[in-house]
């Protein structure tokens, strides 16, 4: 009976490692349990050898593509897409080579699409593609069929292969919507639903407690949560102003005396001036980089359009904060021009920050004449001081303030003074530290930065504090 296999087209699945082979059966040896294929194809690509032999141990699945001796070779070579039904053979079954050739397991003809499978109803119809396009090689194109162009029989055959049945002519008739709608008794159906719900206790209009539950919109929270307390920061000596964050949290301002006590308490616990200067410089430079364009401007492709920042500093702590900001900006490929007047003696913090800044390649000038005449991208103002207000009478201060007001560039002030101390430079943005001071109207839009003061330091001074920063270190503040 093994001779009946000769000339048949089969597909042998040898697992994911060896792949799938198709070809014409040339010999079957029942003793050694081997089968040989002539003109084999491996995963859709023709093998370089004329014949391949398989052992029953290596065969995972065997599918009969066609049992015919006459046109088997031509059909297989002309098209890699075979339309007959495959028959699966279990792995390692020694009787598989004898039993699969029985007539009831094989398709009757090459184009037959109906197969009666044991255990299934006679009317069961199976559509398949035993050799799909995914099994072809990467360079294998879809074969073309030979035949008369626009031939009716071939087109019908393609339709049958694709859809499994001839096109139903009854689809051309219009659907009778009105007639089918008349078959639906809406009143009776809803009456039955209402009766069923009333019987089950799901709906009752008799008592108020059985009213249907309230409905929620898609943007409403149906989970009950604790009410949000928007005043999470309270101070013993509130300032003259109050601000609020984007989420509505109230941030009160504090007096300059309470601000000094807060910094002194933080310094006792290890938050030294140098650490505060570094934190302020990082936050201020991050804000400045965002104002200069952020990721849209600071890319490797825009090195030829490096922004220019003019940094105006005085010989005090606020000036040291500005120099620290300028150092970080210069490290981010920003052209920084630092104005700092010459003094015989400066603060140690200013000297140390200036030494680091000079290692970045930034430019330092001591005269207003050396500042650029053309508008720069941003001016950072650190001229003002909280205590030494006499600096406003110095010639260098007035000249620097006049230059900033005439340059037409936006101004960012770092740690500006409180209301009443004067502010010669009109700012568009102002950056306050830890808690805001009551700033004047000329301070522009107020921002707040976190310089790392722990919560217990606030509590030591009688300040109830819960951080308003969330996931950020710089947040905007709004006037209520």
C-alpha positions as CSV (number, residue, x, y, z in Angstrom):
1,X,0.0,0.0,0.0
2,X,3.0,2.3,0.4
3,X,3.2,2.3,-3.4
4,X,0.0,4.3,-3.5
5,X,1.9,7.2,-2.1
6,X,4.3,7.5,-4.9
7,X,3.8,10.6,-7.0
8,X,1.7,12.3,-4.3
9,X,2.4,15.8,-3.1
10,X,2.9,16.0,0.7
11,X,3.9,18.6,3.3
12,X,6.1,17.4,6.2
13,X,6.5,19.6,9.3
14,X,9.7,18.7,11.1
15,X,9.3,21.3,13.9
16,X,10.6,24.8,14.4
17,X,14.2,23.8,14.0
18,X,14.1,21.9,10.7
19,X,11.1,23.7,9.2
20,X,8.5,22.5,6.7
21,X,9.3,20.5,3.5
22,X,7.0,20.0,0.5
23,X,7.6,17.7,-2.4
24,X,6.6,14.7,-4.4
25,X,6.9,11.3,-2.7
26,X,9.5,9.2,-4.5
27,X,9.8,6.3,-2.1
28,X,8.3,4.9,1.1
29,X,10.2,2.3,3.2
30,X,7.9,0.7,5.8
31,X,10.7,-1.3,7.4
32,X,13.0,1.7,8.2
33,X,10.0,4.0,8.5
34,X,11.4,6.6,6.1
35,X,9.9,8.6,3.3
36,X,11.7,10.4,0.4
37,X,10.6,13.5,-1.4
38,X,11.6,14.4,-5.0
39,X,12.1,18.0,-6.0
40,X,11.7,19.2,-2.4
41,X,10.9,22.7,-1.2
42,X,12.1,23.9,2.2
43,X,10.0,26.7,3.8
44,X,8.9,27.8,0.3
45,X,12.4,27.8,-1.2
46,X,13.5,25.1,-3.6
47,X,16.1,22.8,-2.2
48,X,19.5,22.5,-4.0
49,X,19.4,18.7,-3.7
50,X,17.0,16.6,-5.9
51,X,15.8,14.4,-3.1
52,X,15.4,14.5,0.7
53,X,14.7,11.5,3.0
54,X,12.9,11.8,6.4
55,X,12.6,9.4,9.3
56,X,9.2,9.0,11.1
57,X,10.9,10.1,14.3
58,X,11.6,13.6,12.8
59,X,8.2,14.1,11.4
60,X,5.9,16.2,13.6
61,X,3.0,16.4,11.1
62,X,2.4,15.1,7.6
63,X,-0.2,16.7,5.3
64,X,-1.3,15.2,2.0
65,X,-1.5,18.0,-0.5
66,X,-2.5,15.9,-3.6
67,X,-2.7,12.2,-4.5
68,X,-2.2,11.9,-8.2
69,X,0.6,10.6,-10.5
70,X,-0.2,12.4,-13.7
71,X,0.0,16.1,-13.0
72,X,1.4,16.1,-9.6
73,X,4.8,17.4,-10.5
74,X,3.5,20.1,-12.8
75,X,1.0,21.4,-10.3
76,X,3.5,21.5,-7.5
77,X,6.1,23.3,-9.6
78,X,3.7,25.8,-11.1
79,X,2.2,27.1,-7.9
80,X,3.3,27.0,-4.3
81,X,-0.4,27.5,-3.2
82,X,-2.2,24.2,-3.1
83,X,-5.9,24.1,-2.5
84,X,-6.5,20.5,-1.3
85,X,-7.3,19.5,2.2
86,X,-4.4,18.4,4.4
87,X,-4.6,15.3,6.6
88,X,-2.5,15.5,9.8
89,X,-0.5,12.4,11.0
90,X,0.5,12.1,14.7
91,X,4.2,12.2,15.4
92,X,5.9,8.8,15.8
93,X,2.9,6.7,14.7
94,X,4.4,3.7,12.9
95,X,1.0,3.0,11.3
96,X,0.7,6.5,9.9
97,X,2.4,5.7,6.6
98,X,-0.2,2.9,6.0
99,X,-3.4,4.5,7.2
100,X,-3.3,7.9,5.7
101,X,-3.5,6.5,2.2
102,X,-7.0,5.2,2.7
103,X,-9.5,6.8,0.3
104,X,-11.7,8.3,2.9
105,X,-8.8,10.4,4.2
106,X,-7.8,11.9,0.9
107,X,-9.4,14.5,-1.3
108,X,-11.1,13.2,-4.4
109,X,-9.6,15.7,-6.8
110,X,-7.1,18.6,-7.0
111,X,-9.7,21.3,-6.8
112,X,-12.1,19.7,-4.4
113,X,-12.8,21.9,-1.4
114,X,-15.1,19.6,0.5
115,X,-13.8,17.0,2.9
116,X,-15.7,14.6,5.1
117,X,-13.7,14.3,8.3
118,X,-14.6,11.5,10.8
119,X,-16.2,12.8,14.0
120,X,-17.7,15.9,12.3
121,X,-21.1,16.4,10.6
122,X,-21.3,15.6,6.9
123,X,-22.2,19.2,6.1
124,X,-19.0,20.4,7.8
125,X,-17.0,22.4,5.3
126,X,-13.4,23.4,5.8
127,X,-11.5,26.2,4.0
128,X,-7.8,26.2,4.2
129,X,-4.6,27.2,2.6
130,X,-2.1,24.4,3.2
131,X,0.9,26.4,2.1
132,X,0.3,30.0,3.1
133,X,2.3,33.0,1.9
134,X,4.1,33.3,5.3
135,X,5.9,30.0,4.5
136,X,7.5,31.4,1.4
137,X,11.0,32.7,1.4
138,X,11.8,36.3,1.7
139,X,12.8,36.6,-2.0
140,X,9.9,34.5,-3.3
141,X,7.3,36.4,-5.2
142,X,3.7,35.2,-5.5
143,X,3.4,32.9,-8.5
144,X,1.1,33.9,-11.3
145,X,-1.5,31.6,-12.7
146,X,-1.5,30.8,-16.4
147,X,-4.8,31.2,-18.1
148,X,-7.0,33.4,-20.3
149,X,-7.2,36.9,-19.1
150,X,-10.4,37.7,-17.3
151,X,-11.5,34.1,-17.8
152,X,-14.9,33.5,-16.3
153,X,-14.1,30.0,-15.0
154,X,-10.8,31.1,-13.4
155,X,-12.4,34.1,-11.8
156,X,-15.2,31.8,-10.4
157,X,-12.5,29.4,-9.1
158,X,-10.7,32.2,-7.4
159,X,-13.9,33.4,-5.8
160,X,-14.6,29.9,-4.6
161,X,-11.1,29.5,-3.2
162,X,-11.4,32.8,-1.4
163,X,-14.9,32.8,-0.1
164,X,-15.6,29.1,0.0
165,X,-18.9,29.2,-1.8
166,X,-20.3,30.7,-4.9
167,X,-21.6,34.3,-4.5
168,X,-25.2,34.2,-3.3
169,X,-27.4,35.9,-5.8
170,X,-29.9,36.6,-3.0
171,X,-27.7,39.4,-1.7
172,X,-28.9,41.6,-4.5
173,X,-32.4,41.8,-3.1
174,X,-33.1,44.9,-0.9
175,X,-33.6,44.3,2.8
176,X,-37.2,45.0,4.0
177,X,-36.5,47.2,7.0
178,X,-40.1,48.2,7.5
179,X,-41.4,44.7,7.3
180,X,-38.8,43.4,9.8
181,X,-39.4,46.3,12.1
182,X,-43.1,45.5,12.2
183,X,-42.2,42.0,13.6
184,X,-40.7,43.6,16.7
185,X,-43.3,44.5,19.4
186,X,-41.4,47.1,21.4
187,X,-44.2,47.8,23.9
188,X,-44.5,44.1,24.8
189,X,-40.8,43.6,25.2
190,X,-40.3,46.7,27.5
191,X,-43.4,45.6,29.5
192,X,-41.8,42.2,30.0
193,X,-38.5,43.8,31.1
194,X,-40.2,46.1,33.5
195,X,-42.2,43.2,35.0
196,X,-39.1,41.1,35.4
197,X,-37.2,43.9,37.1
198,X,-40.1,44.6,39.5
199,X,-40.4,40.9,40.4
200,X,-36.6,40.7,41.1
201,X,-36.7,43.9,43.2
202,X,-34.3,45.7,40.9
203,X,-36.6,48.6,40.3
204,X,-39.5,50.0,42.3
205,X,-41.2,53.4,42.0
206,X,-43.1,53.1,45.2
207,X,-40.7,54.2,48.0
208,X,-38.1,56.9,47.9
209,X,-35.3,54.6,49.2
210,X,-35.7,52.4,46.1
211,X,-35.1,55.2,43.6
212,X,-32.5,54.4,40.9
213,X,-28.9,55.3,41.8
214,X,-27.6,58.7,40.7
215,X,-25.6,58.7,37.5
216,X,-22.1,60.1,37.1
217,X,-20.5,61.9,34.2
218,X,-17.3,60.5,32.6
219,X,-15.2,63.2,34.3
220,X,-16.6,62.7,37.8
221,X,-14.9,60.6,40.5
222,X,-17.2,57.9,41.8
223,X,-14.8,57.0,44.6
224,X,-15.3,58.9,47.8
225,X,-12.0,60.5,48.9
226,X,-10.9,62.8,51.7
227,X,-11.5,66.4,51.0
228,X,-8.4,68.3,49.8
229,X,-7.0,70.8,52.2
230,X,-5.7,73.7,50.1
231,X,-4.1,75.5,53.0
232,X,-1.3,73.1,53.9
233,X,1.2,75.8,54.9
234,X,0.6,78.1,57.9
235,X,3.2,80.6,59.3
236,X,3.2,82.4,62.6
237,X,4.0,85.7,61.0
238,X,2.2,85.8,57.6
239,X,3.4,88.3,55.1
240,X,1.5,90.9,53.2
241,X,0.6,88.6,50.3
242,X,-0.6,85.1,49.6
243,X,0.0,83.0,46.5
244,X,-1.4,79.8,45.2
245,X,0.0,77.0,43.0
246,X,-1.5,75.5,39.8
247,X,-3.3,72.9,41.9
248,X,-4.8,75.6,44.2
249,X,-2.6,75.1,47.2
250,X,-2.2,78.3,49.2
251,X,1.4,79.4,49.8
252,X,1.7,82.4,52.2
253,X,4.5,84.8,52.0
254,X,6.8,85.4,55.0
255,X,8.7,88.4,56.3
256,X,12.4,88.8,55.6
257,X,13.2,88.4,59.3
258,X,11.4,85.0,59.4
259,X,13.2,84.1,56.2
260,X,16.6,84.8,57.8
261,X,15.8,82.8,60.9
262,X,14.7,79.9,58.7
263,X,18.0,79.9,56.8
264,X,20.0,80.2,60.0
265,X,18.2,77.2,61.5
266,X,18.8,75.1,58.3
267,X,22.5,76.0,58.4
268,X,22.8,74.8,62.0
269,X,21.6,71.4,60.8
270,X,24.1,71.2,58.0
271,X,22.5,73.1,55.1
272,X,25.4,75.4,54.7
273,X,25.6,78.5,52.5
274,X,27.6,76.6,49.8
275,X,24.9,73.9,49.6
276,X,22.1,76.5,49.3
277,X,24.1,78.4,46.6
278,X,24.4,75.2,44.6
279,X,20.8,74.3,44.9
280,X,19.7,77.8,44.0
281,X,22.0,77.8,41.0
282,X,20.6,74.5,39.7
283,X,17.0,75.5,40.1
284,X,17.6,79.0,38.6
285,X,19.5,77.6,35.6
286,X,16.9,74.9,35.0
287,X,14.2,77.7,34.9
288,X,16.4,79.8,32.6
289,X,17.0,76.9,30.2
290,X,13.2,76.4,30.0
291,X,12.7,80.1,29.3
292,X,15.4,80.0,26.6
293,X,13.5,77.3,24.6
294,X,14.1,74.0,26.5
295,X,14.5,70.8,24.5
296,X,13.3,72.6,21.3
297,X,16.4,74.7,21.2
298,X,19.1,72.8,23.2
299,X,19.8,70.0,20.7
300,X,23.0,69.0,19.0
301,X,21.7,70.4,15.8
302,X,21.3,73.9,17.2
303,X,24.9,74.4,18.4
304,X,25.2,77.2,15.9
305,X,22.3,79.1,17.6
306,X,23.6,79.1,21.1
307,X,21.6,81.6,23.3
308,X,23.3,84.5,25.0
309,X,22.6,85.4,28.6
310,X,23.7,88.6,30.4
311,X,24.2,88.0,34.1
312,X,24.3,91.1,36.3
313,X,25.6,90.4,39.8
314,X,26.6,92.4,42.9
315,X,29.2,91.7,45.6
316,X,26.7,89.9,47.9
317,X,25.0,86.5,48.5
318,X,22.4,87.2,45.8
319,X,25.3,87.9,43.4
320,X,26.9,84.5,44.4
321,X,23.6,82.8,43.6
322,X,23.6,84.4,40.2
323,X,27.2,83.3,39.5
324,X,26.3,79.7,40.4
325,X,23.4,79.9,38.0
326,X,25.7,81.3,35.3
327,X,28.2,78.4,35.8
328,X,25.4,75.8,35.2
329,X,24.2,77.7,32.1
330,X,27.7,77.8,30.7
331,X,28.0,74.0,31.2
332,X,24.9,73.6,29.0
333,X,26.4,75.5,26.1
334,X,24.9,78.9,26.8
335,X,27.1,82.0,26.1
336,X,27.1,83.7,29.5
337,X,28.4,87.2,29.9
338,X,28.9,88.0,33.7
339,X,29.0,91.6,34.9
340,X,30.6,92.0,38.3
341,X,32.2,95.3,39.4
342,X,35.7,95.3,40.7
343,X,35.9,95.4,44.5
344,X,39.0,95.3,46.7
345,X,37.4,92.8,49.0
346,X,34.5,90.4,48.2
347,X,32.7,87.7,50.2
348,X,34.3,84.3,50.3
349,X,31.2,82.8,48.7
350,X,31.4,85.2,45.8
351,X,35.1,84.5,45.3
352,X,34.7,80.7,45.3
353,X,31.8,80.8,42.9
354,X,33.7,83.2,40.6
355,X,36.7,80.8,40.5
356,X,34.4,78.0,39.3
357,X,32.7,80.2,36.8
358,X,36.0,81.2,35.2
359,X,36.7,77.5,34.5
360,X,33.6,77.2,32.2
361,X,34.8,79.5,29.5
362,X,32.2,82.2,30.3
363,X,33.0,85.8,29.8
364,X,33.5,88.2,32.8
365,X,33.3,92.0,32.5
366,X,33.5,94.7,35.1
367,X,32.3,97.6,32.9
368,X,29.0,98.3,31.4
369,X,30.7,99.3,28.1
370,X,31.8,95.7,27.7
371,X,28.2,94.4,27.7
372,X,26.7,93.7,24.2
373,X,24.9,96.5,22.5
374,X,22.5,94.2,20.7
375,X,19.6,92.5,22.6
376,X,20.5,89.3,24.3
377,X,18.2,86.3,24.8
378,X,17.8,86.7,28.6
379,X,19.0,89.0,31.4
380,X,19.4,87.5,34.9
381,X,19.3,90.2,37.5
382,X,21.2,89.6,40.8
383,X,22.1,93.2,41.5
384,X,19.7,93.8,44.4
385,X,20.4,92.8,48.0
386,X,18.0,92.4,50.9
387,X,20.0,94.4,53.4
388,X,22.6,96.7,51.7
389,X,20.2,99.1,50.0
390,X,23.0,101.7,49.7
391,X,24.2,99.8,46.7
392,X,21.4,101.4,44.7
393,X,23.3,104.7,44.9
394,X,26.5,103.3,43.4
395,X,27.3,104.4,39.8
396,X,27.9,100.9,38.6
397,X,24.4,99.8,39.9
398,X,22.6,102.6,38.2
399,X,24.5,102.0,34.9
400,X,23.8,98.3,35.0
401,X,20.1,98.9,35.8
402,X,19.8,101.4,32.9
403,X,21.5,98.9,30.5
404,X,19.0,96.2,31.5
405,X,16.0,98.4,31.1
406,X,17.1,99.5,27.6
407,X,18.2,96.1,26.2
408,X,14.6,95.0,25.5
409,X,15.5,91.4,26.6
410,X,13.3,89.7,29.2
411,X,14.6,89.8,32.8
412,X,14.7,87.0,35.4
413,X,15.4,88.2,38.9
414,X,16.8,85.7,41.5
415,X,15.8,86.2,45.1
416,X,14.6,89.8,44.7
417,X,14.0,92.1,47.7
418,X,10.6,92.7,49.4
419,X,8.2,95.5,48.8
420,X,9.5,98.9,49.8
421,X,13.2,98.2,49.3
422,X,13.1,99.4,45.7
423,X,13.8,97.5,42.5
424,X,15.5,99.4,39.7
425,X,15.2,96.6,37.1
426,X,11.8,95.7,35.8
427,X,11.5,92.0,35.7
428,X,9.3,89.6,33.8
429,X,9.9,86.7,36.2
430,X,11.2,86.4,39.8
431,X,12.4,83.3,41.6
432,X,11.9,83.1,45.3
433,X,13.6,80.6,47.7
434,X,11.7,78.0,49.9
435,X,8.9,80.4,50.8
436,X,8.1,83.6,48.9
437,X,8.6,87.1,50.2
438,X,6.0,89.8,49.6
439,X,7.3,91.1,46.3
440,X,6.5,94.3,44.5
441,X,4.5,94.5,41.3
442,X,7.6,95.0,39.3
443,X,8.8,91.5,40.2
444,X,6.6,90.1,37.4
445,X,5.4,86.5,37.6
446,X,6.6,84.8,40.8
447,X,8.2,81.3,40.8
448,X,9.2,79.3,43.9
449,X,12.2,76.9,44.1
450,X,13.0,74.2,46.6
451,X,16.4,74.5,48.2
452,X,16.2,71.4,50.4
453,X,15.1,72.7,53.8
454,X,13.8,69.7,55.8
455,X,10.2,69.8,57.2
456,X,11.3,69.6,60.9
457,X,13.3,72.8,60.4
458,X,10.0,74.6,59.4
459,X,8.3,73.0,62.5
460,X,11.0,74.3,64.8
461,X,10.1,77.9,63.8
462,X,6.4,77.2,64.2
463,X,5.7,76.8,60.5
464,X,3.3,74.1,59.5
465,X,4.7,73.0,56.2
466,X,3.7,70.4,53.6
467,X,5.7,70.6,50.4
468,X,3.8,72.2,47.5
469,X,6.4,71.2,44.9
470,X,5.1,67.7,44.1
471,X,7.5,66.2,41.5
472,X,9.1,69.5,40.6
473,X,11.7,71.8,42.1
474,X,10.5,75.0,40.5
475,X,6.7,75.8,40.5
476,X,4.8,79.0,39.4
477,X,2.9,81.0,41.9
478,X,-0.3,83.0,41.2
479,X,-1.9,85.9,43.0
480,X,-5.4,84.9,44.2
